[in-house]
């Protein structure tokens, strides 16, 4: 619409000054892929795929740092400057989640110690979905998943709960997985990327909702009805 209002001279100027789209720093896609692969395949507690060799402790982290080093060495400083890259957002997320990981040890320890008492009254998939999700909304989802995974192993096998190789009722495993992943988006601290995106947006001058503003304006009115629907359709 605006193009049609411009003059022919303006159109010709746009054509002369047109610059094709292209990507700078494309090698970073390879480095990101390497970091993802390291997180997925390097585990000191498991043999490397197709071998009997166990990675040494902290090998995964060292591999990740190696790709970070490659990125810093091969990417031009001008590209990072053009993207307003800084370590502020990363440092902010690291500080926050270090505190969360320390603080979450107490509630997780209580859950582990009270496993039999909890499973005496909580033994349905929808209960595990909401319990896992509620905790995952304010703590990191990985340890939350592990705790409820262990709790589900203490339940007897039910008629509708086919058990997999890990002695975990499959319906409960589905409920725990959905709760820990989906409800991590309920708050800024439910998952590290949530807070990372917020910090980056604010660094660029974009006004973001407050912690509770995000919950009451967006996550509760939008996500909670979806989670209720998931419960009704798949977990009851």
C-alpha positions as CSV (number, residue, x, y, z in Angstrom):
1,X,0.0,0.0,0.0
2,X,2.8,2.4,0.9
3,X,4.8,1.3,-2.2
4,X,1.9,2.4,-4.4
5,X,1.9,5.9,-2.9
6,X,5.6,6.5,-3.6
7,X,6.8,8.1,-6.8
8,X,8.5,6.4,-9.7
9,X,11.8,8.1,-8.8
10,X,11.6,6.6,-5.3
11,X,10.9,3.2,-6.7
12,X,14.0,3.4,-8.9
13,X,16.1,4.5,-5.9
14,X,14.9,1.5,-3.9
15,X,16.0,-0.8,-6.7
16,X,19.4,0.8,-7.0
17,X,20.1,0.6,-3.3
18,X,18.7,-2.8,-2.8
19,X,21.0,-5.1,-0.8
20,X,20.4,-8.9,-1.0
21,X,19.8,-10.7,2.3
22,X,22.7,-12.8,3.5
23,X,23.9,-14.3,6.7
24,X,27.1,-13.3,8.5
25,X,28.7,-15.5,11.0
26,X,27.1,-18.6,9.5
27,X,29.7,-20.9,11.1
28,X,28.0,-20.3,14.5
29,X,25.2,-22.6,13.4
30,X,27.8,-25.4,13.3
31,X,29.0,-24.5,16.7
32,X,25.5,-24.4,18.1
33,X,24.9,-27.8,16.6
34,X,28.0,-29.0,18.3
35,X,26.8,-27.8,21.6
36,X,23.5,-29.4,21.2
37,X,25.1,-32.7,20.2
38,X,27.4,-32.5,23.2
39,X,24.4,-32.1,25.5
40,X,22.6,-34.9,23.9
41,X,25.3,-37.5,23.5
42,X,28.0,-36.9,26.1
43,X,27.1,-38.3,29.5
44,X,29.8,-39.5,32.0
45,X,27.3,-41.9,33.4
46,X,26.7,-43.7,30.1
47,X,29.0,-45.3,27.5
48,X,29.5,-43.3,24.3
49,X,27.1,-44.4,21.6
50,X,28.4,-47.6,19.9
51,X,31.3,-48.1,22.3
52,X,32.0,-49.2,25.9
53,X,34.0,-46.0,26.6
54,X,32.6,-43.6,29.3
55,X,33.4,-39.9,28.8
56,X,35.4,-38.5,31.7
57,X,33.7,-36.1,34.1
58,X,33.0,-32.6,32.8
59,X,33.9,-33.7,29.2
60,X,30.6,-32.4,28.0
61,X,31.2,-29.0,29.5
62,X,34.7,-28.8,28.1
63,X,33.4,-29.6,24.6
64,X,30.8,-26.9,24.9
65,X,33.4,-24.4,26.0
66,X,35.6,-25.5,23.1
67,X,32.8,-24.5,20.7
68,X,32.4,-21.2,22.5
69,X,36.1,-20.6,22.0
70,X,35.8,-21.4,18.3
71,X,32.9,-19.0,18.0
72,X,34.8,-16.1,19.7
73,X,37.8,-16.7,17.5
74,X,36.1,-17.0,14.1
75,X,33.3,-14.5,14.4
76,X,34.2,-10.9,13.6
77,X,33.8,-8.4,16.4
78,X,31.8,-6.1,14.1
79,X,29.1,-8.8,13.8
80,X,28.8,-9.1,17.5
81,X,28.8,-5.3,17.9
82,X,26.0,-5.0,15.2
83,X,23.9,-7.5,17.2
84,X,24.6,-5.6,20.5
85,X,26.0,-8.8,21.9
86,X,27.1,-8.8,25.5
87,X,27.4,-11.2,28.4
88,X,24.9,-9.3,30.6
89,X,21.9,-11.5,29.8
90,X,24.0,-14.7,30.2
91,X,25.4,-13.5,33.6
92,X,22.0,-12.5,34.8
93,X,20.5,-15.9,34.0
94,X,23.5,-17.8,35.5
95,X,23.3,-15.8,38.8
96,X,19.5,-16.4,39.1
97,X,19.5,-20.1,38.3
98,X,22.5,-20.7,40.5
99,X,20.4,-19.4,43.4
100,X,17.4,-21.5,42.2
101,X,19.4,-24.7,42.0
102,X,20.6,-24.1,45.6
103,X,17.2,-23.2,46.9
104,X,15.4,-26.1,45.2
105,X,17.4,-28.7,47.1
106,X,15.2,-28.4,50.2
107,X,11.8,-29.0,48.5
108,X,13.3,-31.8,46.4
109,X,14.7,-33.4,49.5
110,X,11.3,-33.2,51.1
111,X,9.7,-34.9,48.1
112,X,12.2,-37.7,48.1
113,X,11.9,-38.3,51.9
114,X,8.0,-38.2,51.7
115,X,7.7,-40.4,48.6
116,X,5.6,-43.1,50.1
117,X,3.3,-40.7,51.9
118,X,2.8,-38.6,48.7
119,X,2.1,-41.6,46.5
120,X,-0.5,-42.9,49.0
121,X,-2.8,-40.0,47.9
122,X,-1.4,-39.0,44.6
123,X,-1.5,-41.9,42.1
124,X,-3.4,-40.6,39.0
125,X,-1.8,-39.2,35.8
126,X,-3.6,-35.8,36.1
127,X,-2.3,-35.4,39.7
128,X,1.3,-36.0,38.6
129,X,0.8,-33.6,35.7
130,X,-0.3,-30.7,37.9
131,X,2.1,-31.5,40.8
132,X,5.1,-31.8,38.5
133,X,4.0,-28.7,36.5
134,X,3.4,-26.5,39.5
135,X,6.9,-27.2,40.8
136,X,8.4,-26.9,37.4
137,X,6.8,-23.4,37.0
138,X,9.1,-22.1,39.7
139,X,12.1,-24.5,39.6
140,X,14.1,-26.0,36.8
141,X,12.2,-28.7,35.0
142,X,15.0,-31.3,34.8
143,X,15.4,-32.1,38.5
144,X,11.7,-31.7,39.0
145,X,11.1,-34.4,36.4
146,X,13.7,-36.7,38.0
147,X,12.1,-36.4,41.5
148,X,8.6,-37.2,40.2
149,X,10.0,-39.9,38.0
150,X,11.4,-41.6,41.1
151,X,8.1,-41.1,42.9
152,X,6.2,-42.9,40.1
153,X,8.5,-45.9,40.4
154,X,7.1,-46.5,43.9
155,X,3.6,-47.0,42.7
156,X,2.1,-50.4,42.1
157,X,1.3,-51.3,38.5
158,X,-2.3,-50.5,37.7
159,X,-4.6,-52.1,35.2
160,X,-4.5,-49.1,32.8
161,X,-0.9,-48.3,33.5
162,X,1.3,-50.4,31.4
163,X,4.9,-50.4,32.7
164,X,7.9,-49.8,30.6
165,X,11.5,-51.1,31.0
166,X,12.2,-48.6,33.7
167,X,9.4,-49.9,35.9
168,X,7.5,-46.6,35.5
169,X,3.8,-46.6,34.6
170,X,3.6,-45.2,31.1
171,X,0.7,-42.9,31.7
172,X,2.5,-41.4,34.7
173,X,5.6,-40.9,32.6
174,X,3.6,-39.1,30.0
175,X,2.0,-36.9,32.7
176,X,5.3,-36.1,34.4
177,X,7.0,-35.3,31.0
178,X,4.1,-33.0,29.9
179,X,4.0,-31.2,33.3
180,X,7.7,-30.6,33.6
181,X,8.1,-29.3,30.1
182,X,4.8,-27.4,29.4
183,X,4.5,-25.6,32.7
184,X,8.0,-24.4,32.6
185,X,6.6,-21.5,30.5
186,X,4.3,-20.4,33.3
187,X,6.9,-18.0,34.7
188,X,10.1,-16.3,33.7
189,X,12.1,-18.6,36.0
190,X,10.4,-21.9,35.0
191,X,13.0,-22.4,32.3
192,X,16.3,-20.6,31.7
193,X,15.5,-19.5,28.1
194,X,12.4,-17.7,29.3
195,X,14.5,-15.4,31.5
196,X,17.2,-15.2,28.8
197,X,14.8,-13.9,26.2
198,X,13.4,-11.4,28.7
199,X,16.9,-10.1,29.5
200,X,17.9,-9.8,25.9
201,X,14.6,-7.9,25.0
202,X,15.1,-5.5,27.9
203,X,18.7,-4.9,26.8
204,X,17.3,-3.9,23.4
205,X,15.0,-1.4,25.1
206,X,11.8,-3.4,24.7
207,X,9.5,-3.1,27.7
208,X,8.6,-6.5,29.2
209,X,5.9,-7.5,31.7
210,X,7.0,-7.8,35.3
211,X,7.3,-11.3,36.9
212,X,3.7,-11.3,38.2
213,X,2.5,-9.2,35.3
214,X,3.5,-12.0,32.9
215,X,1.8,-14.6,35.0
216,X,-1.6,-12.8,35.5
217,X,-1.8,-11.2,32.0
218,X,-0.5,-14.0,29.9
219,X,0.4,-17.4,31.3
220,X,-2.5,-17.9,33.6
221,X,-5.4,-16.7,31.3
222,X,-3.8,-18.3,28.2
223,X,-1.9,-21.4,29.3
224,X,-4.0,-22.7,32.2
225,X,-7.1,-23.3,30.1
226,X,-4.9,-25.2,27.6
227,X,-3.5,-27.3,30.4
228,X,-7.0,-28.0,31.7
229,X,-8.0,-29.1,28.2
230,X,-4.9,-31.4,28.0
231,X,-5.9,-32.9,31.4
232,X,-9.5,-33.6,30.2
233,X,-8.5,-35.0,26.8
234,X,-5.5,-37.1,27.7
235,X,-5.0,-37.6,31.4
236,X,-8.4,-38.5,32.9
